[in-house]
Amino acid sequence: MAPFKPLRTEKFSGEMANRIKESIFDGTYNPGDRLPSESEFARMFGGNTVTVRQAIRILEHSGIVFTRQGIKGGIFVAKADTMSVSTYLSDMLRLKRVTLGDLTIARVIFEPDIASLAASMKKEDDLEELEENIRDARVALGRGDYKEARLLNLRFHRTISNITRNPVIIFTLNSVADVLEENISEGQWGEFVGKTVEAHERILEKIRAGDKIAARSEMAKHVRAVHKSLKKKPV
């Protein structure tokens, strides 16, 4: 039986989009699944392909589905990622409705608690990944590749969020980190990166010890220092 009931009017592409979205959220279709074609959707809803195309465009803009051309093409359910949120934040940054300071203030608010949670949940593999990140950042710093070192700095924070195994925390942190990565400058950041790596070593030490309070404190000091520095320089 078709999962969709005909709509009373062909005008409501928004309603059609909502019906399709509900079928994804209730598990009728899962990430990666191929959805019915435009003509199949038109037949299911009792509408036309123009309305379907408008509905699919709404879902594409929301990052819920994507279309692929070619023999193996079609309409597919998108996998959850940070693209739509990151794109929104990046656009707001360019429109000057969001500042880099806004992003780092958000980090000051939630990253200390992320570090605290990571201290209670870390595994040996997690610690090894953080140690490797710090080593790689020092190597990049040593050869004067400050942009690569900054990217590694941000990856350190992504890794800590991953330790929590909480998809909401991971999604939120990655959305902010994606925008910060896009805006890393080519400037001379040697001193900044050096201090950042030292701060990361202290944070890692507290996480390794399982000291939730100290991990929160070290992360708070670090992201406040980053916020202060980024007010003086571009990312």
N, C-alpha and C positions, 0 to 999 in steps of 0.2 A: 504493500500500500504506500502511496506517495506520502512523504512526511509533511507536505504543505497543503493547505486548503486554499481554494480560489479566493482572491480578494474581491470585494464588492465593486471596487473602482480600479482603473488602471493608472490613476494619477499618483497614487501614494507610493512612490519609490522608497520613501523613508520607512513606511510601514513594511514594505517588502524586505528592506535591509534588516529591519528589526526581527522579522520572522526567521530570516536566514541566520542571523546572529544567535537567536535563541536555540536554533537547532545545533549550533556549534557548542554553545555553552552547556546544553543538556547532554552532550555526548553523542548525538546522532552522527555528527561528523567530528573527527579528531584532527589535531595538527598534522599536516602533510597529506590529508585526504583530498582526493579530487572531488570537487562538487559537480552537480549537474551542469550541463551546458546552458547557455543563455536561452536557447530554444526550448530545452527541457524545463527550465525554470518558468518560462512564459506559459508553457502548457500546464504545469502544476498549479500556478497561481491564477490561470485564466486571464493572463495579461499579454503584453507584447514584449519583444526583445528590447525596444527602446527603454521601457520602464525598468526592465531587468538590468540593462547596462548602467543605468543611473544608480540603481541599488548597489550594484557591484562596485561602482566607483566610490560610493559612500563608504563601503566596507574596506576598500583598498586604502582610502585616506586615513581610516582608523587603524590600519595595520592588522586587520583581522583576516583578510584574504589577499592573495596576490594572483596575477594572471601570468601565464607563460605561453609564448607563441610556439608554433611548430607542430610536428607530428605528435609529440608527447605533451603538447600544450593543453591549456584549459584553465579552469578556476580552481585554486587550491586554498586550503585553510593554512594560514600562516602559523609558524611556531612563535611562541611568546618570546619576545626579545625587547631590548630597550630602544629600538630604533625610533618609534613614534614619539616617545617622551623626549629622547635626546634631540630629535629634530625640532620639536616644539621649543625646548629650552634654547637651542642654538639660534632658532629664528628670533626668539624674544631677545636674545643677547644682541643680535645684529640690529634689531629695532630699538635697542637701548631701553627696553622695558624690563630687562633683567641684567644685572651686572655680575662680573666675576666675584665681587664682594658678596652678592646675594648667595652665590653658590658656596663660597667658603664659609659663610655664616651658617648655612644649612649643615655643612660638615661639622662645624663646631658643636652644633646641637646634637647630632645623632652618632657621629663616629666614636666618641668616647664610650658610649654604651655598647657599640658594636665590638670594640676592643675588649670590653669587660666580658661580654658574652663569649667571645672567641677564647678568652683565657680559661673558661670553664668547659669548652667543647673541643679544644685542639687535639689533634692526633699527631703522631710522629711524622707522617707524610706532610702534614700541613707545615710543621716547623721546618722541615727540610726545604720545602718550597720557598718559605720566607727567607731562609738562610741563603739559598741560591740567588734569590732576587737581590739581596743586599750585596752579595759578591759581584754579581753582574753590574750593578749600579756603580760599584767602586771601580770596576774595570773601565766602564764607559767614562766615568769621571777622570780616570787616569789618562785616557787618550784624548781628553778634551771634547768628547761627544756629549755635550750637555743636554741636547734634545733627547737623545736616547736614554740618558740617565734620568731625565724628568719623566719619560714614559715608564721607565722601570719603577720610579717612585710611586706613580699612580697605580701601577700593577700591584705593588705591595699592599695598597689599601683595598684593591679588588680582592686579593687573596684572603685578607683578613675577613672581609664580608662573606666570602665563600665558606669560611670555617664555620659560620653560624648555621649553615644548611637551611637558612630561612629564605625562601624565594622572594619575599617582599623586601627584605633588607638588601639582598643581592641586587634585585632589580633597581631599587632606589639609588644605591651607591653607584652602580654601573651607569645609570642614566646621567648622573652628575659627572662622573669620571670621563664618559664619552665626550661631553662638551668641553671639559678642561683639556683633554687630549687634542681636540681640534684646534684649540687656541694657544698651544704651546709655541712660544717664539723661539727664534734662533739666537737670542741674545746670550751674553756671557753670564752663565748661572753657576759658575764653579763654586763659589762660597755658599750659595743657597743650597745647591745639591749636596755639598759636603755636610752641611748642618742637618739636612733632611735625612741623609743616610745614618748619621750619628743618632738622630731621634728614633729612626726605625730600629736601630740596634737596641736601644733602651726599651722600646715597645715590645720587641721580640723577646727580650729577656724576661719581662713581666708576664707575657703570655705563656712562655715556656714554663715559668714557675707556677702558673695557674693562679697568679695573684690578681684577682678581678679588680680590686680597688686601685692597685698600683697601675694596672694596664689602662684603666679608665683615666687616671690622672696623667700618665705619660702621653696618651693620645690627645687629651684635652690641651695640654701645653703645646704639643706639636701643631695641631691644626690651628690653634690661635696664632702661633708664630707664622704659619703659612699665610693666614689671612692678613696679618700685619705686613708681611713682605709683598704680597700680591697687590696691596693698595698702593705700593710705591712703584711697582714694575708691572709690565704686561706678563701674562703667564708664560 
